[in-house]
Amino acid sequence: MKKIIYGLIILLAVLHHDWWWWDDSDTLVFGFVPIGLAYHAGISLAAGFLWTLVVIYCWPTELDDVQPVSPQASNNGGHA
């Protein structure tokens, strides 16, 4: 699954540079949103969804293993 997500990240980075809508200022989405702006809104939503997948499937589990600090260590600044 990680390789698929990494591939999607690369694909999203490539698709972010939309030279095909660059000169089109006449096409409107929903009658008022320029096509380039609508495209970037879609890319932003896709990026949010993709990063959700990254957190679910690619997040290193060892980062979640946090040991609690004892009260004595917190009183002296963490030094023994």
QUITATA-V220947 format. One record per run of one state. SS is the DSSP state (~ for helix, > for strand, _ for the rest). FROM is the first residue (numbers start at 1). TO is the last residue. Records with the same first field share a line. If there is no record, write none. Layout:
BEGIN
SS = FROM-TO / FROM-TO
END
This chain:
BEGIN
_ = 1-1 / 17-18 / 22-27 / 30-32 / 59-60 / 65-70 / 76-80
~ = 2-16 / 19-21 / 35-58 / 61-64 / 71-75
> = 28-29 / 33-34
END
